[in-house]
Each structure stands twice: as C-alpha cells, then as structure tokens.
C-alpha cells in the first residue's frame, strides 16, 4: 500500500524552515510561531542520541582501559578537531572563532547561554544550564548509572572531561590560554565559559546587543521579533536546520576518532561489543517512537531527522517501505567525502581509520569507513527482535561518491529483509518482535 502520490511525496520532503518561510510570506502568524517552536527542537533526537553515545563510549574506555588511555585518545582526537579553529584564531579571526564556539553551546537543546560580560581581556558566558554535560547531570545519568557514566579521577563528569580536552587542544594549538570553563559547584548543570583575547586585547569585539544575539538560537530570536511585530526574520529562518551543524559535526568526528582508537587498540571483535553496549541502548528511543506513531508520522519524523542530520536526500515509496536515498548521508557520507571540519577531516589522517578486514560490524566489507559501523550494529539489533525503522543497505555506500540507502518499513509489511542484508551483519534469519 502506498500513502502518497509522487507530488505529495515531494511536498512531504520540505524542510520545516521552508514551511516557515511560506507561513511568513502568507502572513500566517500562528502557523509561523508553531513551526518556529518545532524548529527550535528539531534536532533534539539526534542531539540526545549523540550525547548518550559519546558519554557511554568515553565511560567504557575509562572502565575497560583506564583513564590514561582515555586521555591519550582524547588528546589525539581533540587536536584534530580544534586545528582549524586554532588556524582561524591565529589568522586574526578571533571574533568569528569565539562566536562559532559559543554557537555550539547555544544550539544545545535545553541550554541557556547568557553573556556574563566582555572586558579588554576576555569574553565570558554563563551556561545555566549547559545543554550537553550539564544536561546529562540534570537528567541524573551519572547518579543512576555510575558504572556507565563514571566521573574521572579529578571528579569531572565523563562528558565534561571531553570538553576540557577540547579546550586544552585549542589552547595548545594557539600557544596561549584562549578557552577555559568552570563547572559550578553549587548549581547542578551550570558552567561558565571564558575566552581570552590575544591579538584583540583592549578591543571591543561585540556590541551589547550583538553579544546577546551570539548567545541566542536563531529560532528564539525569530520568535522574539515576531511577537514584537517585527517580521523581518527570513534570514533567521532560512536553512535553520544547518545552524547546529558545527556541533553536529563535532559529535560525528569525535565518534569517528574514538571508534578508530578502539579498533586499533582492541580489534574488530571488541569493537563489535563496544558498539552493542554504547550505541544500541540509546538508539532505542526510535523504537519507542515506532510504538506510538503510525506509518505516516514515523515517515515524517525521519524526514525531518534527515534534514537535521545535514543530509541531502530523496525518497522512493514502495508498497512495504520507504527508501531514503542519501547522497550524501549527513554524517558517514559527508565524512567519507571529507566535507567536515572546514574540509580538514579525512580518513587516514588525525587518527580516523578505515577498517581493513571484513567483519560483521562493518557489513563484511574491506576498506570500510569506521564511523558507519554503528549502522551495522543497529541493523543487527533490528534483525534480533526490534522494529525495522532504520535499516541500512551496507553494500551500497562503497566509495566516497556513492549514496547510502536507509529503509523504513511500514507496520503492515512482512518481517523480512533481503537475505544479502542479513549476511552483511552475520545473521541468517530475522527474529520475531
């Protein structure tokens, strides 16, 4: 059974930001505000999944291999991540670099970034709360599962330990203390960021109003203006799903560097179990959504997920499933094409590796981009008794220029996949729900 005509399907792929621009042009204020509210949390599922996955990976490395190994992994990974920012900072673009680093925090769901002031020497922002490490603390994950979210030897929460490593990497590359943070001892989840000026000491980088705008997400600014009767917000709305790309891409690259380090230290068999323990559990939120939503709403959720996953895609509807042709996928595909971190990311450099030997965790392929192993892990998880909501054909995306294909099966579809997709992850049959 098909739900959409070709014209209807094309309309369904419209990003929320384009729908908001249509509402703005039509003067439909209530619809515009409703869309802006949806857009403000459009990336929440991806953000929460990324937070959980990164924190769980860091915690497992610390538990299984020790804090010294974790620190070595972070030192190498963060040096690669911060190199382009350091380059721009040293080239005199201090304001632009500080703005982009603050942007990573302002787009975090649940975050409240407030300017704490600018002096001749520094710019400071309060996170009350922080939407990443602070969010995990407020949700009590370290308290509930201390064995999975362990604190480090100095008491720093596991995710915040990575944030400190990013700061050290930027500072080392700049040859000065540029970025520091201080976790609030009395207010859970709160933190303060400080950015020390170098070449711009004594200069005012931000006007007062501009400083507040740097700290506020685009949707929040647009809503504020509309409620004041100011409809000059098209620039804030257009391609809003790309606003969080710097933070999204940092997550994706960090995961790639961590997986590469784990594979090189422990091999493919350990990596297999590592992903089963760290990625599969938080991915379970999508199964919960499947239990609540019907086929159309589930499809619409995935459409917006792919927009916020920075993907370029089209969809083909079949009788039993929707096929998302990702060209490229916004994470693994863009990594494979070296389209991240200002063009600085490349497999084979900075610790990011391709897997040599075939294994169930890499769809039994050679020369496999290691980030995409998490898709093999979730495929197997679905074949072992979970709904078919995010099934990847692991043999399509064979070279950087090739697309990937993700399938969303309809609820009335038979619980079966092509035999070749089973053997890709070492399975011979699909288990019942």
C-alpha positions, 0 to 999 in steps of 0.5 A, a space after each residue: 500500500 502506498 500513502 502518497 502520490 509522487 507530488 505529495 511525496 515531494 511536498 512531504 520532503 520540505 524542510 520545516 524552515 521552508 514551511 516557515 518561510 511560506 507561513 511568513 510570506 502568507 502572513 500566517 502568524 500562528 502557523 509561523 510561531 508553531 513551526 518556529 517552536 518545532 524548529 527550535 527542537 528539531 534536532 533534539 533526537 539526534 542531539 540526545 542520541 549523540 550525547 548518550 553515545 559519546 558519554 557511554 563510549 568515553 565511560 567504557 574506555 575509562 572502565 575497560 582501559 583506564 583513564 590514561 588511555 582515555 586521555 591519550 585518545 582524547 588528546 589525539 582526537 581533540 587536536 584534530 578537531 580544534 586545528 582549524 579553529 586554532 588556524 582561524 584564531 591565529 589568522 586574526 579571526 578571533 571574533 568569528 572563532 569565539 562566536 562559532 564556539 559559543 554557537 555550539 553551546 547555544 544550539 544545545 537543546 535545553 541550554 541557556 547561554 547568557 553573556 556574563 560580560 566582555 572586558 579588554 581581556 576576555 569574553 565570558 558566558 554563563 551556561 545555566 544550564 549547559 545543554 550537553 554535560 550539564 544536561 546529562 547531570 540534570 537528567 541524573 545519568 551519572 547518579 543512576 548509572 555510575 558504572 556507565 557514566 563514571 566521573 574521572 579521577 579529578 571528579 569531572 563528569 565523563 562528558 565534561 572531561 571531553 570538553 576540557 580536552 577540547 579546550 586544552 587542544 585549542 589552547 595548545 594549538 594557539 600557544 596561549 590560554 584562549 578557552 577555559 570553563 568552570 563547572 559550578 559547584 553549587 548549581 547542578 548543570 551550570 558552567 561558565 565559559 571564558 575566552 581570552 583575547 590575544 591579538 584583540 586585547 583592549 578591543 571591543 569585539 561585540 556590541 551589547 546587543 550583538 553579544 546577546 544575539 551570539 548567545 541566542 538560537 536563531 529560532 528564539 530570536 525569530 520568535 522574539 521579533 515576531 511577537 514584537 511585530 517585527 517580521 523581518 526574520 527570513 534570514 533567521 529562518 532560512 536553512 535553520 536546520 544547518 545552524 547546529 551543524 558545527 556541533 553536529 559535526 563535532 559529535 560525528 568526528 569525535 565518534 569517528 576518532 574514538 571508534 578508530 582508537 578502539 579498533 586499533 587498540 582492541 580489534 574488530 571483535 571488541 569493537 563489535 561489543 563496544 558498539 552493542 553496549 554504547 550505541 544500541 541502548 540509546 538508539 532505542 528511543 526510535 523504537 519507542 517512537 515506532 510504538 506510538 506513531 503510525 506509518 505516516 508520522 514515523 515517515 515524517 519524523 525521519 524526514 525531518 531527522 534527515 534534514 537535521 542530520 545535514 543530509 541531502 536526500 530523496 525518497 522512493 515509496 514502495 508498497 512495504 517501505 520507504 527508501 531514503 536515498 542519501 547522497 550524501 548521508 549527513 554524517 558517514 557520507 559527508 565524512 567519507 567525502 571529507 566535507 567536515 571540519 572546514 574540509 580538514 577531516 579525512 580518513 587516514 589522517 588525525 587518527 580516523 581509520 578505515 577498517 581493513 578486514 571484513 567483519 560483521 560490524 562493518 557489513 563484511 566489507 574491506 576498506 570500510 569507513 569506521 564511523 558507519 559501523 554503528 549502522 551495522 550494529 543497529 541493523 543487527 539489533 533490528 534483525 534480533 527482535 526490534 522494529 525495522 525503522 532504520 535499516 541500512 543497505 551496507 553494500 551500497 555506500 562503497 566509495 566516497 561518491 556513492 549514496 547510502 540507502 536507509 529503509 523504513 518499513 511500514 507496520 503492515 509489511 512482512 518481517 523480512 529483509 533481503 537475505 544479502 542484508 542479513 549476511 552483511 551483519 552475520 545473521 541468517 534469519 530475522 527474529 520475531 518482535 
